[in-house]
């Protein structure tokens, strides 16, 4: 347990797909740093997180006008995509 973790708090492993990593690296550095910080918060399920309707295990994290899409499987969060809110859902159909 680290200094930020509360006793009994669940901690997730967070992995990023190559696609999401490319999308993150295309962003301006100030936005990229905010999103990276938000992604670190996912380890303890912090942030503006909502389950996507019509899915079994897909979620989104909101960071300003950007969205981070991720999948929860067996205690691991897989970051699937990062983009502006107007484009992120359109890309993934």
ZAKOL-303072 format. One record per atom (N, C-alpha, C, O): residue in three letters; atom name; x, y, z. Coordinates in Angstrom, 1 decimal. Layout:
ZAKOL-303072
residu = ALA	atome = CA	xx = X	yy = Y	zz = Z
...
END
This chain:
ZAKOL-303072
residu = UNK	atome = N	xx = 0.9	yy = -1.2	zz = 0.0
residu = UNK	atome = CA	xx = 0.0	yy = 0.0	zz = 0.0
residu = UNK	atome = C	xx = 0.9	yy = 1.2	zz = 0.0
residu = UNK	atome = O	xx = 1.8	yy = 1.3	zz = 0.8
residu = UNK	atome = N	xx = 0.6	yy = 2.2	zz = -0.9
residu = UNK	atome = CA	xx = 1.4	yy = 3.4	zz = -0.9
residu = UNK	atome = C	xx = 0.7	yy = 4.5	zz = -0.1
residu = UNK	atome = O	xx = -0.4	yy = 4.3	zz = 0.4
residu = UNK	atome = N	xx = 1.4	yy = 5.7	zz = -0.1
residu = UNK	atome = CA	xx = 0.8	yy = 6.8	zz = 0.8
residu = UNK	atome = C	xx = -0.5	yy = 7.4	zz = 0.2
residu = UNK	atome = O	xx = -1.2	yy = 8.1	zz = 1.0
residu = UNK	atome = N	xx = -0.8	yy = 7.1	zz = -1.0
residu = UNK	atome = CA	xx = -2.1	yy = 7.6	zz = -1.6
residu = UNK	atome = C	xx = -3.2	yy = 6.6	zz = -1.5
residu = UNK	atome = O	xx = -4.4	yy = 7.0	zz = -1.7
residu = UNK	atome = N	xx = -2.9	yy = 5.4	zz = -1.2
residu = UNK	atome = CA	xx = -3.9	yy = 4.3	zz = -1.2
residu = UNK	atome = C	xx = -4.5	yy = 4.2	zz = 0.2
residu = UNK	atome = O	xx = -3.8	yy = 4.2	zz = 1.2
residu = UNK	atome = N	xx = -5.8	yy = 4.0	zz = 0.2
residu = UNK	atome = CA	xx = -6.6	yy = 3.8	zz = 1.5
residu = UNK	atome = C	xx = -6.6	yy = 2.3	zz = 1.8
residu = UNK	atome = O	xx = -6.6	yy = 1.5	zz = 0.8
residu = UNK	atome = N	xx = -6.7	yy = 2.0	zz = 3.0
residu = UNK	atome = CA	xx = -6.8	yy = 0.6	zz = 3.4
residu = UNK	atome = C	xx = -8.0	yy = 0.0	zz = 2.8
residu = UNK	atome = O	xx = -9.1	yy = 0.5	zz = 2.9
residu = UNK	atome = N	xx = -7.9	yy = -1.2	zz = 2.2
residu = UNK	atome = CA	xx = -9.0	yy = -1.9	zz = 1.6
residu = UNK	atome = C	xx = -9.4	yy = -1.4	zz = 0.2
residu = UNK	atome = O	xx = -10.3	yy = -1.9	zz = -0.4
residu = UNK	atome = N	xx = -8.6	yy = -0.4	zz = -0.3
residu = UNK	atome = CA	xx = -9.0	yy = 0.1	zz = -1.6
residu = UNK	atome = C	xx = -8.4	yy = -0.8	zz = -2.7
residu = UNK	atome = O	xx = -7.3	yy = -1.3	zz = -2.6
residu = UNK	atome = N	xx = -9.3	yy = -1.0	zz = -3.7
residu = UNK	atome = CA	xx = -8.9	yy = -1.8	zz = -4.8
residu = UNK	atome = C	xx = -8.0	yy = -1.0	zz = -5.8
residu = UNK	atome = O	xx = -8.2	yy = 0.1	zz = -6.1
residu = UNK	atome = N	xx = -6.9	yy = -1.7	zz = -6.2
residu = UNK	atome = CA	xx = -6.0	yy = -1.1	zz = -7.1
residu = UNK	atome = C	xx = -5.9	yy = -1.9	zz = -8.4
residu = UNK	atome = O	xx = -5.8	yy = -3.1	zz = -8.4
residu = UNK	atome = N	xx = -6.1	yy = -1.2	zz = -9.5
residu = UNK	atome = CA	xx = -6.1	yy = -1.8	zz = -10.8
residu = UNK	atome = C	xx = -4.8	yy = -1.6	zz = -11.6
residu = UNK	atome = O	xx = -4.1	yy = -0.6	zz = -11.4
residu = UNK	atome = N	xx = -4.5	yy = -2.6	zz = -12.4
residu = UNK	atome = CA	xx = -3.3	yy = -2.5	zz = -13.3
residu = UNK	atome = C	xx = -3.9	yy = -1.8	zz = -14.5
residu = UNK	atome = O	xx = -4.9	yy = -2.1	zz = -15.0
residu = UNK	atome = N	xx = -3.2	yy = -0.7	zz = -15.0
residu = UNK	atome = CA	xx = -3.6	yy = 0.0	zz = -16.1
residu = UNK	atome = C	xx = -2.6	yy = -0.2	zz = -17.3
residu = UNK	atome = O	xx = -1.4	yy = 0.1	zz = -17.1
residu = UNK	atome = N	xx = -3.1	yy = -0.7	zz = -18.4
residu = UNK	atome = CA	xx = -2.3	yy = -0.9	zz = -19.6
residu = UNK	atome = C	xx = -2.9	yy = -0.1	zz = -20.8
residu = UNK	atome = O	xx = -4.1	yy = 0.1	zz = -20.9
residu = UNK	atome = N	xx = -2.0	yy = 0.4	zz = -21.6
residu = UNK	atome = CA	xx = -2.4	yy = 1.2	zz = -22.7
residu = UNK	atome = C	xx = -2.2	yy = 0.5	zz = -24.1
residu = UNK	atome = O	xx = -1.1	yy = -0.1	zz = -24.3
residu = UNK	atome = N	xx = -3.2	yy = 0.5	zz = -24.9
residu = UNK	atome = CA	xx = -3.0	yy = -0.1	zz = -26.3
residu = UNK	atome = C	xx = -2.0	yy = 0.8	zz = -27.1
residu = UNK	atome = O	xx = -1.8	yy = 2.0	zz = -26.8
residu = UNK	atome = N	xx = -1.5	yy = 0.3	zz = -28.1
residu = UNK	atome = CA	xx = -0.6	yy = 1.1	zz = -29.0
residu = UNK	atome = C	xx = -1.4	yy = 2.2	zz = -29.7
residu = UNK	atome = O	xx = -0.9	yy = 3.3	zz = -29.8
residu = UNK	atome = N	xx = -2.7	yy = 2.0	zz = -30.0
residu = UNK	atome = CA	xx = -3.5	yy = 3.0	zz = -30.6
residu = UNK	atome = C	xx = -3.7	yy = 4.2	zz = -29.6
residu = UNK	atome = O	xx = -3.5	yy = 5.3	zz = -30.0
residu = UNK	atome = N	xx = -4.0	yy = 3.8	zz = -28.4
residu = UNK	atome = CA	xx = -4.3	yy = 4.9	zz = -27.4
residu = UNK	atome = C	xx = -3.0	yy = 5.6	zz = -27.1
residu = UNK	atome = O	xx = -3.0	yy = 6.9	zz = -26.9
residu = UNK	atome = N	xx = -1.8	yy = 4.9	zz = -27.1
residu = UNK	atome = CA	xx = -0.6	yy = 5.6	zz = -26.8
residu = UNK	atome = C	xx = -0.3	yy = 6.6	zz = -28.0
residu = UNK	atome = O	xx = 0.2	yy = 7.7	zz = -27.7
residu = UNK	atome = N	xx = -0.5	yy = 6.2	zz = -29.2
residu = UNK	atome = CA	xx = -0.3	yy = 7.1	zz = -30.3
residu = UNK	atome = C	xx = -1.3	yy = 8.3	zz = -30.2
residu = UNK	atome = O	xx = -0.8	yy = 9.5	zz = -30.5
residu = UNK	atome = N	xx = -2.5	yy = 8.1	zz = -29.9
residu = UNK	atome = CA	xx = -3.5	yy = 9.2	zz = -29.7
residu = UNK	atome = C	xx = -3.0	yy = 10.1	zz = -28.6
residu = UNK	atome = O	xx = -3.2	yy = 11.4	zz = -28.8
residu = UNK	atome = N	xx = -2.5	yy = 9.6	zz = -27.5
residu = UNK	atome = CA	xx = -2.1	yy = 10.4	zz = -26.4
residu = UNK	atome = C	xx = -0.9	yy = 11.3	zz = -26.8
residu = UNK	atome = O	xx = -0.8	yy = 12.5	zz = -26.5
residu = UNK	atome = N	xx = 0.0	yy = 10.7	zz = -27.6
residu = UNK	atome = CA	xx = 1.2	yy = 11.4	zz = -28.0
residu = UNK	atome = C	xx = 1.0	yy = 12.5	zz = -29.0
residu = UNK	atome = O	xx = 1.8	yy = 13.4	zz = -29.2
residu = UNK	atome = N	xx = -0.2	yy = 12.5	zz = -29.7
residu = UNK	atome = CA	xx = -0.5	yy = 13.5	zz = -30.7
residu = UNK	atome = C	xx = -1.0	yy = 14.8	zz = -30.0
residu = UNK	atome = O	xx = -1.1	yy = 15.8	zz = -30.7
residu = UNK	atome = N	xx = -1.4	yy = 14.7	zz = -28.8
residu = UNK	atome = CA	xx = -2.0	yy = 15.8	zz = -28.1
residu = UNK	atome = C	xx = -1.0	yy = 16.8	zz = -27.6
residu = UNK	atome = O	xx = 0.2	yy = 16.5	zz = -27.4
residu = UNK	atome = N	xx = -1.4	yy = 18.1	zz = -27.5
residu = UNK	atome = CA	xx = -0.5	yy = 19.1	zz = -27.0
residu = UNK	atome = C	xx = 0.0	yy = 18.7	zz = -25.6
residu = UNK	atome = O	xx = -0.7	yy = 18.1	zz = -24.8
residu = UNK	atome = N	xx = 1.2	yy = 19.1	zz = -25.2
residu = UNK	atome = CA	xx = 1.8	yy = 18.6	zz = -24.0
residu = UNK	atome = C	xx = 1.0	yy = 18.9	zz = -22.7
residu = UNK	atome = O	xx = 0.9	yy = 18.1	zz = -21.8
residu = UNK	atome = N	xx = 0.4	yy = 20.1	zz = -22.6
residu = UNK	atome = CA	xx = -0.4	yy = 20.5	zz = -21.4
residu = UNK	atome = C	xx = -1.6	yy = 19.6	zz = -21.3
residu = UNK	atome = O	xx = -1.9	yy = 19.2	zz = -20.1
residu = UNK	atome = N	xx = -2.2	yy = 19.3	zz = -22.3
residu = UNK	atome = CA	xx = -3.4	yy = 18.4	zz = -22.3
residu = UNK	atome = C	xx = -2.9	yy = 16.9	zz = -22.0
residu = UNK	atome = O	xx = -3.6	yy = 16.2	zz = -21.2
residu = UNK	atome = N	xx = -1.8	yy = 16.5	zz = -22.7
residu = UNK	atome = CA	xx = -1.3	yy = 15.2	zz = -22.5
residu = UNK	atome = C	xx = -1.0	yy = 15.0	zz = -21.0
residu = UNK	atome = O	xx = -1.3	yy = 13.9	zz = -20.4
residu = UNK	atome = N	xx = -0.4	yy = 15.9	zz = -20.3
residu = UNK	atome = CA	xx = 0.0	yy = 15.8	zz = -18.9
residu = UNK	atome = C	xx = -1.3	yy = 15.7	zz = -18.0
residu = UNK	atome = O	xx = -1.3	yy = 14.9	zz = -17.1
residu = UNK	atome = N	xx = -2.3	yy = 16.4	zz = -18.3
residu = UNK	atome = CA	xx = -3.6	yy = 16.3	zz = -17.6
residu = UNK	atome = C	xx = -4.2	yy = 14.9	zz = -17.7
residu = UNK	atome = O	xx = -4.6	yy = 14.3	zz = -16.8
residu = UNK	atome = N	xx = -4.2	yy = 14.4	zz = -19.0
residu = UNK	atome = CA	xx = -4.7	yy = 13.1	zz = -19.2
residu = UNK	atome = C	xx = -3.9	yy = 12.0	zz = -18.6
residu = UNK	atome = O	xx = -4.4	yy = 11.0	zz = -18.0
residu = UNK	atome = N	xx = -2.6	yy = 12.1	zz = -18.6
residu = UNK	atome = CA	xx = -1.7	yy = 11.1	zz = -18.0
residu = UNK	atome = C	xx = -2.0	yy = 11.1	zz = -16.5
residu = UNK	atome = O	xx = -2.0	yy = 10.0	zz = -15.9
residu = UNK	atome = N	xx = -2.2	yy = 12.3	zz = -15.9
residu = UNK	atome = CA	xx = -2.5	yy = 12.3	zz = -14.4
residu = UNK	atome = C	xx = -3.9	yy = 11.6	zz = -14.2
residu = UNK	atome = O	xx = -4.0	yy = 10.9	zz = -13.2
residu = UNK	atome = N	xx = -4.8	yy = 11.9	zz = -15.0
residu = UNK	atome = CA	xx = -6.1	yy = 11.2	zz = -14.9
residu = UNK	atome = C	xx = -6.1	yy = 9.7	zz = -15.0
residu = UNK	atome = O	xx = -6.7	yy = 9.0	zz = -14.3
residu = UNK	atome = N	xx = -5.2	yy = 9.3	zz = -16.0
residu = UNK	atome = CA	xx = -5.0	yy = 7.8	zz = -16.2
residu = UNK	atome = C	xx = -4.4	yy = 7.2	zz = -14.9
residu = UNK	atome = O	xx = -4.8	yy = 6.1	zz = -14.6
residu = UNK	atome = N	xx = -3.5	yy = 7.9	zz = -14.3
residu = UNK	atome = CA	xx = -2.9	yy = 7.4	zz = -13.1
residu = UNK	atome = C	xx = -4.0	yy = 7.2	zz = -12.0
residu = UNK	atome = O	xx = -3.9	yy = 6.3	zz = -11.2
residu = UNK	atome = N	xx = -4.9	yy = 8.1	zz = -12.0
residu = UNK	atome = CA	xx = -6.1	yy = 8.0	zz = -11.0
residu = UNK	atome = C	xx = -6.9	yy = 6.8	zz = -11.3
residu = UNK	atome = O	xx = -7.6	yy = 6.4	zz = -10.3
residu = UNK	atome = N	xx = -6.9	yy = 6.3	zz = -12.5
residu = UNK	atome = CA	xx = -7.7	yy = 5.1	zz = -12.8
residu = UNK	atome = C	xx = -7.3	yy = 3.9	zz = -11.9
residu = UNK	atome = O	xx = -8.1	yy = 3.0	zz = -11.7
residu = UNK	atome = N	xx = -6.0	yy = 3.9	zz = -11.5
residu = UNK	atome = CA	xx = -5.5	yy = 2.8	zz = -10.7
residu = UNK	atome = C	xx = -6.4	yy = 2.5	zz = -9.5
residu = UNK	atome = O	xx = -6.6	yy = 1.4	zz = -9.0
residu = UNK	atome = N	xx = -6.9	yy = 3.6	zz = -8.9
residu = UNK	atome = CA	xx = -7.8	yy = 3.5	zz = -7.7
residu = UNK	atome = C	xx = -9.2	yy = 4.0	zz = -8.1
residu = UNK	atome = O	xx = -10.0	yy = 4.4	zz = -7.2
residu = UNK	atome = N	xx = -9.6	yy = 3.9	zz = -9.4
residu = UNK	atome = CA	xx = -10.9	yy = 4.3	zz = -9.8
residu = UNK	atome = C	xx = -11.4	yy = 5.7	zz = -9.5
residu = UNK	atome = O	xx = -12.5	yy = 5.9	zz = -9.0
residu = UNK	atome = N	xx = -10.5	yy = 6.6	zz = -9.7
residu = UNK	atome = CA	xx = -10.8	yy = 8.0	zz = -9.4
residu = UNK	atome = C	xx = -11.0	yy = 8.8	zz = -10.7
residu = UNK	atome = O	xx = -10.4	yy = 8.4	zz = -11.8
residu = UNK	atome = N	xx = -11.9	yy = 9.7	zz = -10.7
residu = UNK	atome = CA	xx = -12.2	yy = 10.5	zz = -11.9
residu = UNK	atome = C	xx = -13.6	yy = 10.5	zz = -12.3
residu = UNK	atome = O	xx = -14.4	yy = 9.8	zz = -11.6
residu = UNK	atome = N	xx = -13.9	yy = 11.2	zz = -13.3
residu = UNK	atome = CA	xx = -15.3	yy = 11.2	zz = -13.8
residu = UNK	atome = C	xx = -15.5	yy = 10.0	zz = -14.8
residu = UNK	atome = O	xx = -15.3	yy = 10.1	zz = -16.0
residu = UNK	atome = N	xx = -15.9	yy = 8.9	zz = -14.2
residu = UNK	atome = CA	xx = -15.9	yy = 7.6	zz = -14.9
residu = UNK	atome = C	xx = -17.4	yy = 7.2	zz = -15.1
residu = UNK	atome = O	xx = -18.2	yy = 7.2	zz = -14.1
residu = UNK	atome = N	xx = -17.8	yy = 6.8	zz = -16.3
residu = UNK	atome = CA	xx = -19.1	yy = 6.3	zz = -16.5
residu = UNK	atome = C	xx = -19.0	yy = 5.1	zz = -17.4
residu = UNK	atome = O	xx = -18.3	yy = 5.0	zz = -18.3
residu = UNK	atome = N	xx = -19.9	yy = 4.1	zz = -17.0
residu = UNK	atome = CA	xx = -19.9	yy = 2.9	zz = -17.9
residu = UNK	atome = C	xx = -20.7	yy = 3.2	zz = -19.2
residu = UNK	atome = O	xx = -21.7	yy = 3.9	zz = -19.1
residu = UNK	atome = N	xx = -20.2	yy = 2.7	zz = -20.3
residu = UNK	atome = CA	xx = -20.8	yy = 3.0	zz = -21.6
residu = UNK	atome = C	xx = -22.0	yy = 2.1	zz = -21.7
residu = UNK	atome = O	xx = -22.0	yy = 0.9	zz = -21.5
residu = UNK	atome = N	xx = -23.2	yy = 2.7	zz = -22.1
residu = UNK	atome = CA	xx = -24.4	yy = 1.9	zz = -22.2
residu = UNK	atome = C	xx = -24.3	yy = 1.0	zz = -23.4
residu = UNK	atome = O	xx = -23.6	yy = 1.2	zz = -24.4
residu = UNK	atome = N	xx = -24.9	yy = -0.2	zz = -23.2
residu = UNK	atome = CA	xx = -24.9	yy = -1.2	zz = -24.2
residu = UNK	atome = C	xx = -23.6	yy = -2.0	zz = -24.3
residu = UNK	atome = O	xx = -23.4	yy = -2.8	zz = -25.2
residu = UNK	atome = N	xx = -22.8	yy = -1.9	zz = -23.2
residu = UNK	atome = CA	xx = -21.5	yy = -2.6	zz = -23.2
residu = UNK	atome = C	xx = -21.5	yy = -3.4	zz = -21.9
residu = UNK	atome = O	xx = -22.1	yy = -3.0	zz = -20.9
residu = UNK	atome = N	xx = -20.7	yy = -4.4	zz = -21.9
residu = UNK	atome = CA	xx = -20.5	yy = -5.2	zz = -20.7
residu = UNK	atome = C	xx = -19.4	yy = -4.7	zz = -19.7
residu = UNK	atome = O	xx = -19.6	yy = -4.6	zz = -18.5
residu = UNK	atome = N	xx = -18.3	yy = -4.2	zz = -20.3
residu = UNK	atome = CA	xx = -17.2	yy = -3.8	zz = -19.5
residu = UNK	atome = C	xx = -16.4	yy = -2.6	zz = -20.0
residu = UNK	atome = O	xx = -15.2	yy = -2.5	zz = -19.8
residu = UNK	atome = N	xx = -17.1	yy = -1.7	zz = -20.7
residu = UNK	atome = CA	xx = -16.4	yy = -0.6	zz = -21.3
residu = UNK	atome = C	xx = -16.9	yy = 0.7	zz = -20.6
residu = UNK	atome = O	xx = -18.0	yy = 0.9	zz = -20.3
residu = UNK	atome = N	xx = -15.9	yy = 1.6	zz = -20.4
residu = UNK	atome = CA	xx = -16.1	yy = 2.8	zz = -19.6
residu = UNK	atome = C	xx = -15.4	yy = 4.0	zz = -20.3
residu = UNK	atome = O	xx = -14.6	yy = 3.8	zz = -21.2
residu = UNK	atome = N	xx = -15.8	yy = 5.2	zz = -19.8
residu = UNK	atome = CA	xx = -15.1	yy = 6.3	zz = -20.3
residu = UNK	atome = C	xx = -14.7	yy = 7.2	zz = -19.1
residu = UNK	atome = O	xx = -15.4	yy = 7.3	zz = -18.1
residu = UNK	atome = N	xx = -13.6	yy = 7.9	zz = -19.2
residu = UNK	atome = CA	xx = -13.1	yy = 8.8	zz = -18.3
residu = UNK	atome = C	xx = -13.1	yy = 10.2	zz = -18.9
residu = UNK	atome = O	xx = -12.6	yy = 10.3	zz = -20.0
residu = UNK	atome = N	xx = -13.7	yy = 11.2	zz = -18.3
residu = UNK	atome = CA	xx = -13.7	yy = 12.5	zz = -18.9
residu = UNK	atome = C	xx = -12.6	yy = 13.4	zz = -18.3
residu = UNK	atome = O	xx = -12.4	yy = 13.4	zz = -17.1
residu = UNK	atome = N	xx = -11.9	yy = 14.0	zz = -19.2
residu = UNK	atome = CA	xx = -10.8	yy = 15.0	zz = -18.8
residu = UNK	atome = C	xx = -11.0	yy = 16.2	zz = -19.7
residu = UNK	atome = O	xx = -10.5	yy = 16.3	zz = -20.8
residu = UNK	atome = N	xx = -11.8	yy = 17.2	zz = -19.2
residu = UNK	atome = CA	xx = -12.1	yy = 18.4	zz = -20.0
residu = UNK	atome = C	xx = -12.9	yy = 18.0	zz = -21.2
residu = UNK	atome = O	xx = -13.9	yy = 17.3	zz = -21.1
residu = UNK	atome = N	xx = -12.5	yy = 18.4	zz = -22.4
residu = UNK	atome = CA	xx = -13.2	yy = 18.0	zz = -23.6
residu = UNK	atome = C	xx = -12.7	yy = 16.7	zz = -24.2
residu = UNK	atome = O	xx = -13.1	yy = 16.4	zz = -25.3
residu = UNK	atome = N	xx = -11.8	yy = 16.0	zz = -23.5
residu = UNK	atome = CA	xx = -11.3	yy = 14.8	zz = -24.0
residu = UNK	atome = C	xx = -11.9	yy = 13.6	zz = -23.2
residu = UNK	atome = O	xx = -12.3	yy = 13.7	zz = -22.1
residu = UNK	atome = N	xx = -11.9	yy = 12.5	zz = -23.9
residu = UNK	atome = CA	xx = -12.4	yy = 11.2	zz = -23.3
residu = UNK	atome = C	xx = -11.4	yy = 10.2	zz = -23.4
residu = UNK	atome = O	xx = -10.7	yy = 10.0	zz = -24.5
residu = UNK	atome = N	xx = -11.2	yy = 9.4	zz = -22.4
residu = UNK	atome = CA	xx = -10.4	yy = 8.2	zz = -22.4
residu = UNK	atome = C	xx = -11.3	yy = 7.0	zz = -22.3
residu = UNK	atome = O	xx = -12.0	yy = 6.9	zz = -21.3
residu = UNK	atome = N	xx = -11.3	yy = 6.2	zz = -23.3
residu = UNK	atome = CA	xx = -12.1	yy = 5.0	zz = -23.3
residu = UNK	atome = C	xx = -11.3	yy = 3.8	zz = -22.8
residu = UNK	atome = O	xx = -10.1	yy = 3.6	zz = -23.2
residu = UNK	atome = N	xx = -11.9	yy = 3.0	zz = -21.9
residu = UNK	atome = CA	xx = -11.1	yy = 1.8	zz = -21.4
residu = UNK	atome = C	xx = -12.0	yy = 0.6	zz = -21.2
residu = UNK	atome = O	xx = -13.3	yy = 0.8	zz = -21.0
residu = UNK	atome = N	xx = -11.4	yy = -0.5	zz = -21.1
residu = UNK	atome = CA	xx = -12.1	yy = -1.8	zz = -20.9
residu = UNK	atome = C	xx = -11.6	yy = -2.4	zz = -19.6
residu = UNK	atome = O	xx = -10.4	yy = -2.4	zz = -19.3
residu = UNK	atome = N	xx = -12.5	yy = -2.8	zz = -18.7
residu = UNK	atome = CA	xx = -12.1	yy = -3.5	zz = -17.5
residu = UNK	atome = C	xx = -12.3	yy = -5.0	zz = -17.6
residu = UNK	atome = O	xx = -13.3	yy = -5.5	zz = -17.9
residu = UNK	atome = N	xx = -11.1	yy = -5.7	zz = -17.5
residu = UNK	atome = CA	xx = -11.2	yy = -7.2	zz = -17.6
residu = UNK	atome = C	xx = -10.2	yy = -7.8	zz = -16.5
residu = UNK	atome = O	xx = -9.0	yy = -7.5	zz = -16.5
residu = UNK	atome = N	xx = -10.8	yy = -8.6	zz = -15.6
residu = UNK	atome = CA	xx = -10.1	yy = -9.3	zz = -14.6
residu = UNK	atome = C	xx = -9.1	yy = -8.4	zz = -13.8
residu = UNK	atome = O	xx = -7.9	yy = -8.8	zz = -13.6
residu = UNK	atome = N	xx = -9.6	yy = -7.3	zz = -13.4
residu = UNK	atome = CA	xx = -8.7	yy = -6.4	zz = -12.6
residu = UNK	atome = C	xx = -7.7	yy = -5.5	zz = -13.3
residu = UNK	atome = O	xx = -6.9	yy = -4.9	zz = -12.7
residu = UNK	atome = N	xx = -7.8	yy = -5.6	zz = -14.6
residu = UNK	atome = CA	xx = -6.9	yy = -4.8	zz = -15.5
residu = UNK	atome = C	xx = -7.7	yy = -3.8	zz = -16.3
residu = UNK	atome = O	xx = -8.7	yy = -4.2	zz = -16.9
residu = UNK	atome = N	xx = -7.3	yy = -2.6	zz = -16.4
residu = UNK	atome = CA	xx = -7.9	yy = -1.6	zz = -17.2
residu = UNK	atome = C	xx = -7.1	yy = -1.4	zz = -18.5
residu = UNK	atome = O	xx = -5.9	yy = -1.0	zz = -18.4
residu = UNK	atome = N	xx = -7.7	yy = -1.6	zz = -19.6
residu = UNK	atome = CA	xx = -7.0	yy = -1.5	zz = -20.9
residu = UNK	atome = C	xx = -7.5	yy = -0.2	zz = -21.5
residu = UNK	atome = O	xx = -8.6	yy = 0.0	zz = -21.9
residu = UNK	atome = N	xx = -6.6	yy = 0.8	zz = -21.7
residu = UNK	atome = CA	xx = -6.9	yy = 2.1	zz = -22.3
residu = UNK	atome = C	xx = -7.0	yy = 1.8	zz = -23.8
residu = UNK	atome = O	xx = -6.0	yy = 1.4	zz = -24.4
residu = UNK	atome = N	xx = -8.2	yy = 2.0	zz = -24.4
residu = UNK	atome = CA	xx = -8.4	yy = 1.7	zz = -25.8
residu = UNK	atome = C	xx = -8.4	yy = 2.9	zz = -26.7
residu = UNK	atome = O	xx = -8.0	yy = 2.7	zz = -27.9
residu = UNK	atome = N	xx = -8.7	yy = 4.1	zz = -26.2
residu = UNK	atome = CA	xx = -8.7	yy = 5.2	zz = -27.1
residu = UNK	atome = C	xx = -8.7	yy = 6.5	zz = -26.3
residu = UNK	atome = O	xx = -9.3	yy = 6.6	zz = -25.2
residu = UNK	atome = N	xx = -8.2	yy = 7.6	zz = -26.9
residu = UNK	atome = CA	xx = -8.1	yy = 8.9	zz = -26.3
residu = UNK	atome = C	xx = -8.3	yy = 9.9	zz = -27.4
residu = UNK	atome = O	xx = -7.6	yy = 9.9	zz = -28.4
residu = UNK	atome = N	xx = -9.4	yy = 10.7	zz = -27.2
residu = UNK	atome = CA	xx = -9.6	yy = 11.7	zz = -28.3
residu = UNK	atome = C	xx = -10.6	yy = 12.8	zz = -27.8
residu = UNK	atome = O	xx = -11.1	yy = 12.7	zz = -26.7
residu = UNK	atome = N	xx = -10.8	yy = 13.8	zz = -28.6
residu = UNK	atome = CA	xx = -11.7	yy = 14.9	zz = -28.3
residu = UNK	atome = C	xx = -13.1	yy = 14.2	zz = -28.2
residu = UNK	atome = O	xx = -13.4	yy = 13.3	zz = -29.0
residu = UNK	atome = N	xx = -14.0	yy = 14.7	zz = -27.4
residu = UNK	atome = CA	xx = -15.3	yy = 14.1	zz = -27.2
residu = UNK	atome = C	xx = -16.1	yy = 14.0	zz = -28.4
residu = UNK	atome = O	xx = -17.0	yy = 13.1	zz = -28.6
residu = UNK	atome = N	xx = -15.9	yy = 15.0	zz = -29.4
residu = UNK	atome = CA	xx = -16.8	yy = 14.9	zz = -30.6
residu = UNK	atome = C	xx = -16.3	yy = 13.8	zz = -31.5
residu = UNK	atome = O	xx = -17.1	yy = 13.5	zz = -32.4
residu = UNK	atome = N	xx = -15.1	yy = 13.3	zz = -31.4
residu = UNK	atome = CA	xx = -14.6	yy = 12.3	zz = -32.3
residu = UNK	atome = C	xx = -14.5	yy = 10.9	zz = -31.7
residu = UNK	atome = O	xx = -14.5	yy = 9.9	zz = -32.4
residu = UNK	atome = N	xx = -14.3	yy = 10.8	zz = -30.4
residu = UNK	atome = CA	xx = -13.8	yy = 9.5	zz = -29.8
residu = UNK	atome = C	xx = -14.9	yy = 8.4	zz = -30.0
residu = UNK	atome = O	xx = -14.4	yy = 7.3	zz = -30.3
residu = UNK	atome = N	xx = -16.1	yy = 8.7	zz = -29.8
residu = UNK	atome = CA	xx = -17.1	yy = 7.6	zz = -30.0
residu = UNK	atome = C	xx = -17.4	yy = 7.2	zz = -31.4
residu = UNK	atome = O	xx = -17.6	yy = 6.1	zz = -31.8
residu = UNK	atome = N	xx = -17.3	yy = 8.2	zz = -32.3
residu = UNK	atome = CA	xx = -17.5	yy = 8.0	zz = -33.8
residu = UNK	atome = C	xx = -16.4	yy = 7.0	zz = -34.3
residu = UNK	atome = O	xx = -16.7	yy = 6.2	zz = -35.1
residu = UNK	atome = N	xx = -15.2	yy = 7.1	zz = -33.9
residu = UNK	atome = CA	xx = -14.1	yy = 6.3	zz = -34.3
residu = UNK	atome = C	xx = -14.3	yy = 4.8	zz = -34.0
residu = UNK	atome = O	xx = -13.9	yy = 3.9	zz = -34.7
residu = UNK	atome = N	xx = -15.0	yy = 4.6	zz = -32.9
residu = UNK	atome = CA	xx = -15.1	yy = 3.2	zz = -32.4
residu = UNK	atome = C	xx = -16.4	yy = 2.6	zz = -32.7
residu = UNK	atome = O	xx = -16.7	yy = 1.4	zz = -32.3
residu = UNK	atome = N	xx = -17.3	yy = 3.4	zz = -33.3
residu = UNK	atome = CA	xx = -18.6	yy = 2.8	zz = -33.8
residu = UNK	atome = C	xx = -19.4	yy = 2.4	zz = -32.7
residu = UNK	atome = O	xx = -20.5	yy = 1.9	zz = -32.9
END
